[in-house]
Amino acid sequence: MHGPVSPAWLLVALCAATGAYCLLRMRSGVEEQRSAAGGEALMGFGMAAMAVPAAVFAPPRWVWPLYAAVFGLAALRALWSARRSAHHLHHLLGSTAMVYMAVLMTAA
């Protein structure tokens, strides 16, 4: 996944900015919007953490199973929420992709 360092840092910045924007959206007065924004913030910050160049920070091996567990729980929550609204299906897909990537990194 990691290539040149400059694009990797741009990806980290983009994902972190997206997560921060979603945290700001959590101030909404509408419960459905707050819930969706929370899931998207988790996804943004998770992608930012995974995109940090390996030359800068190589996380310990125990981090990957932890990522898999956190995003597995997020996937279950998205599956539960998808009963009410199809809007949450992209959270389910994204969380499942994050679990897949974390499992692959555990095996690497």
C-alpha positions as CSV (number, residue, x, y, z in Angstrom):
1,M,0.0,0.0,0.0
2,H,2.8,2.4,0.8
3,G,4.6,4.1,-2.1
4,P,6.4,7.4,-2.2
5,V,6.4,9.4,1.1
6,S,4.8,12.7,-0.2
7,P,1.6,11.1,-1.5
8,A,1.3,9.0,1.6
9,W,1.4,12.1,3.8
10,L,-1.2,13.8,1.6
11,L,-3.4,10.7,2.1
12,V,-2.9,10.9,5.8
13,A,-3.8,14.6,5.8
14,L,-6.9,14.1,3.6
15,C,-8.2,11.2,5.8
16,A,-7.5,13.1,9.1
17,A,-9.2,16.3,7.7
18,T,-12.2,14.2,6.7
19,G,-12.4,12.7,10.2
20,A,-12.2,16.1,11.8
21,Y,-14.9,17.4,9.5
22,C,-17.1,14.5,10.5
23,L,-16.5,15.2,14.2
24,L,-17.8,18.7,13.5
25,R,-20.8,17.3,11.9
26,M,-21.6,15.3,15.1
27,R,-22.8,18.6,16.6
28,S,-26.0,18.4,14.5
29,G,-29.3,18.4,16.3
30,V,-30.5,15.4,14.2
31,E,-29.8,12.0,15.8
32,E,-29.4,10.2,12.4
33,Q,-26.9,12.7,11.2
34,R,-24.8,12.5,14.4
35,S,-24.8,8.7,14.2
36,A,-23.7,8.7,10.6
37,A,-21.0,11.4,11.2
38,G,-19.6,9.3,14.1
39,G,-19.1,6.3,11.9
40,E,-17.5,8.4,9.1
41,A,-15.2,10.1,11.6
42,L,-14.0,6.7,12.9
43,M,-13.4,5.6,9.3
44,G,-11.5,8.7,8.4
45,F,-9.2,8.6,11.4
46,G,-8.7,4.8,11.0
47,M,-7.6,5.3,7.4
48,A,-5.3,8.2,8.4
49,A,-3.6,5.9,10.9
50,M,-3.2,3.1,8.4
51,A,-1.8,5.4,5.8
52,V,1.1,6.7,7.9
53,P,4.3,5.7,5.9
54,A,5.9,2.6,7.3
55,A,9.3,4.3,7.2
56,V,8.1,6.9,9.7
57,F,6.2,4.6,12.1
58,A,5.9,0.9,12.0
59,P,3.1,0.0,14.5
60,P,3.7,-3.0,16.8
61,R,2.1,-6.3,15.7
62,W,-0.6,-6.1,18.4
63,V,-2.2,-3.0,16.8
64,W,-3.5,-4.9,13.7
65,P,-5.8,-7.3,15.7
66,L,-7.0,-4.3,17.7
67,Y,-7.9,-2.5,14.4
68,A,-9.7,-5.6,13.2
69,A,-11.7,-5.8,16.4
70,V,-12.6,-2.1,16.4
71,F,-13.7,-2.1,12.8
72,G,-15.4,-5.4,13.2
73,L,-17.6,-3.9,15.9
74,A,-18.2,-0.9,13.6
75,A,-19.3,-3.3,10.9
76,L,-21.7,-5.0,13.2
77,R,-23.1,-1.6,14.3
78,A,-23.5,-0.5,10.6
79,L,-25.2,-3.8,9.9
80,W,-27.6,-3.2,12.7
81,S,-28.2,0.4,11.6
82,A,-28.8,-0.7,8.0
83,R,-32.1,-2.3,9.1
84,R,-33.6,1.2,9.3
85,S,-31.8,3.0,6.5
86,A,-29.8,1.9,3.5
87,H,-27.5,4.9,4.0
88,H,-25.5,2.8,6.5
89,L,-24.6,0.2,3.9
90,H,-21.5,2.2,2.9
91,H,-20.3,2.1,6.5
92,L,-20.7,-1.6,6.5
93,L,-18.7,-1.9,3.3
94,G,-16.0,0.4,4.6
95,S,-15.7,-1.2,8.0
96,T,-15.5,-4.6,6.4
97,A,-12.7,-3.4,4.1
98,M,-10.8,-2.0,7.1
99,V,-11.1,-5.4,8.9
100,Y,-9.8,-7.1,5.7
101,M,-6.8,-4.8,5.6
102,A,-6.0,-5.2,9.3
103,V,-6.2,-9.0,9.0
104,L,-3.8,-8.9,6.0
105,M,-1.4,-6.7,8.0
106,T,-1.5,-9.1,10.9
107,A,-0.5,-11.9,8.6
108,A,2.3,-9.9,6.9
